[in-house]
């Protein structure tokens, strides 16, 4: 039997990436509000498959988020290992580091942000933007349990409440190593300690999921094994990413 504890964290304090201590759960945020298009030499660091995937995005903003996400993963990998980055693709299409690095990573991007969570143990992260139009009457019955629906409908800010639950569910599933499942309403996301249903196959590991506000528009959640220390949060600029050391 496994448990998950969901919490809403106090307002986070973004630290400079220069202060990054490479231990424990780290969340690295990259704001994309003022990024430039990537130069050809940076694009050349991507694999042909990654460039093909990027070219399939119809919206320039989606393509840019994907590209900067991949570069951020490479930058993190190089900072952790000191060697050119190698990215693997997991069973659900998510990037990860090779096992011999001793690190686990997870990536999410939405709106104006790219977030990466990294730890010695499996982690998951999800970020969403409240600027999107959500059809809550359609989404709630398929994604939320009856208690979760009651929580959302009783909130003064229903969209924010829904995204809080949604990001918790996504982050937990990603940390466990699952893709999105058919019955998302069975994934617990309300505040407090809850048993994870056996059907989710979480094993015997207990988890913690922390919700946090990235800024006034974006909400996120990070999932990690419950015996770990609380995460630390670091902000990286696009300029830092492209100039602060090389990343293989």
N, C-alpha and C positions, 0 to 999 in steps of 0.2 A: 504494500500500500504506500502511495506517495501523496504528499500534501503540497499545496501551493499557498503562499502567503502574499496577498496583494496589498500594496500600500501606496499612498499618495505622499511623495516626498516634499519636504520644504523647498522653497525656491532654490534652484541649484546655483552654484557659483562656478561660472566658467573660469578655468585657469588657463594660463598661457601654455601652449604646447611645449615651450622650453622647460617647463616645470614637470613634464611628464615623468613619473616614476613608474618603471615598467614592472609592475607587480600588482596583484589584485585585479579587480574588475575596472577597466577603463572604458569610458565613453568618449569618443572623439567626434566633435561636430565641425562640419565644414559648411558655412553659409554661402549660398550661391547668388546672393542678391546683386553682386557687382562683378561677377567673374567674366572673363573674356573668353572668346573662342580659343580652343586649344591649337597651338602651333603644330606643324606637321611632325617635328621631331618628338613631341610628346605623344602624338598619336601613334608613332612608330613603336612605342613601348608596349602597345596592345597587341594581342595575338590576332591573326587574320579572322578567327571566329568571332572575337570580340568586336572587331571593326565591322564585320558583317552584321552582327546583332545591332550595333549602334546605327548602322545605315537603314535598318528596318523601321526605326522610330519615325513616325510621320511628323510629330511635333518637335521643333528644335529644342524646346525646354526639356522634353523627355530624353532626347539624345544627350544633351549636356549633362543631365543628372547621371545618366548611365556612365558616361565617359569619366566624369570626375569621381564617381564612385569607384571605378576600377583603378584609377590612378591613386586614390586614397588608400585602397587596399594594398597596392604595391608599396606605397610610401610607408605604411604601418609595418608591412612585412620586412622591409629593409631596415627600418629602425629597430625592430625586435631581433633580427637575426644577423644583420650586417652582411647579407649576401643578396644577390639579385633575386627578386621575388618570383616564387612559383605559386600559382593559384590552381587549386583543384576545383572541380565542379561536383557538388554533392548529389545524392540521389534525387533531390527535388530541384536541381538546377541552381542551387545556391553556391556561391564561391566559398572556399575555405582554404586554410593553409595545410601543407603536408604534415602528417603526423610527427615526422622527425623534428619539426620546429618546436614542439612542445606547447604550441599556442592554438587557441580556438578563436575564431573571428566570425562576426555576423554583420551584415550590411543592410541598411534601409535608406531610402530616399523618397522625399515627397516635397512638393512646393519648392521652397527656397533652401532646403537643407539636405545634406547627406550626413548620415550618422553611421559610425562603426563602433561596435562593442568588441572588446578583446579581453581574454582571460586565459589562465592555464586550464580551466575547465570549460565545458560547453556553455555558450551564452546565446541569447537571442535579443534582437532589438527591432522595434518598429516605430516609425514616425508617420504622422498623417497631418494634413493641412485642413483647417476648418473652413478654408475659403471655398471648398468644393460644395456643390449642391447635393445633399443626400436625401433620398426618399425614405425617411425613417419608417413610415407606415409599412413599406415593403420590406425593408431590411430587418427590422426588429424581430418579427416572428421567426425568421430563418437563422439569425445570428445570436440572439439573446434568449436566455431562459426566461420563464415567467417572472422570477424575482428581478432579473436584470432589466426586463422591459418595464417593470413597475418603477425601478430606480431611474431609468431614463425619462419616462413620462412624468415623473414627479419632480424632475430637475427644472430649475429656472432656465438652464442652458442645455437643452436636450441634445443638440449636436455635440457639444463638448463632452457631455456625459457619455454619449454613445461612443465617441472616438476614444475616450479613456478606456472603456471596456474592450473595444475592438483592438487597440494597440496591445493591451495586456494579453488577449487571446493569441494574437499573431506572435508576439515576442516569446510567449511560453511554448507554443508549438515549434517555433524555430529553434529554441534552446534544446528542446527534447529531441529534435531531429526529425520532426514530422512536417509534411507539407500541410496545406489547408485541408481539413477533413470535411466530410459531408455534413456532420452534425456539429456545427460550431457552437450551437446553444448548449452543448454538454461541456464545453471548455470553461472552467470556472474563472470569473474575472471580478467579482465583487470584492470590496475591501474585507480583509480578514483572512483567516486560515480555513481552507477548504480541502476536502479529499479530491484528488484527481481521479476521475472515473477510470476503471481498469481498461476500458476500450481504447483510451488514448495511449496506452502502453508507455507510461512514464517510468516504468521500472520501480526501483525502491528509493529513488533519489527525491529528496524534498527540494522545493524551489521557492524562490522569492521573486516577485515581480514588482518593480518600482515604477510608478507613473511620475512623469515630470513634464513641466512646461518648458519647451525649447525656447519659445518666445510667445508673444501674445496671440499668434496665429497657429503655431504648430505644437502638437502634443505628441509625446512619445512614451514608450515603456521599455525597460530593459529587464530581462529575465536571467537569473543566475542561480547557481546552487546555494541553498540557504545557509550553509556554513561559511560562506565567503564574507569578506568585509564589504561594507557599503561601497558602491561605485564612486569613482572620482571622475570629474568631467573636464575635458580639455577642448579648447577652441582653436581651430587651425584655419588660417585664411588661405584663399586660393593662391595668393602670392607666396605664402610660406610653402604650400604644397609644391609649387613649381620651382622654387629657388632654395629652400632650406634643406640642404643635403641632396644627394641624388638618391634614387630609389630603385636602382638596378635596371 
